[in-house]
Amino acid sequence: MVQVKSKLLMMLKDPVEVVHSSLTTKLGCPVDIVEVKANQSNFELEKVFSFAQQLSVQKIIKPEVPEEKPIVKIVKASSSDCYMPIKALNTFMKDWTIRARVNNKGELKTTMKGGKLLKIEIIDHFGTPIEGTFFNDAAIKFSEIVNENKVYLFSGGNVKMANKRFTTVKNDFCIIFETNAEIVEIEDDGSITKQEVSYLSIGDIETA
């Protein structure tokens, strides 16, 4: 027995009681220490199980976040910003595509050596003309494909210096198209206007 200030006494017995020297009843709600120790392990297991169950429930009800997929942006190019302007062509360029109207188509001719020759004048939406020339098999092939006043995509030709003595087209360059060239007709959206052809005499060409 331990005496505290000669008034409060603690007695270690079963059950634990706290008494006051002047009181005959129990103070507060004393708990049996033996029962507390016996139930402690059950309490801890119950708490662990409760926590695990809570995590399991959270995992089940946790909303699934969909995976982000890359956005594929599709761009529709206009008729004026995705093709090479004719005025930008030169003899060093190989990979190009121009969008142009056939402003004038000549007749399929036979040369003095028995070959075939076809000449066309094409013009883009900037109003720049250039002459296209086809020889032999290419002339025969594209004479059935290319038609005057139609709009085409032209690619795969060779840009050469123009011989001003044999052309009426006002451009320092011309395009030679072989059989492997690509000329595809496309829809005419009216952005390329047809221009009138100005014919010059041989004398005017030589002095031009």
Buried (B, 14 or more C-beta within 10 A) or exposed (E): EEEEEEEEBEEEEEEBEEBEEEEEEEEEEEEEEEEEEEEEEEEEEEEEEEEEEEEEEEEEEEEEEEEEEEEEEEEEEEBBEEBBBBBEBEEEEEEBEBBBBBBBBBEBEEEEEEEBBBBBBBBBBEEBBBBBBBBBEBBBBBBEEBEEEEBBBBBBBBBEEBEBEEBBBBBEBBBBBBBEBEBEEEEEEEEBEEEEEEEEEEEEEEEE
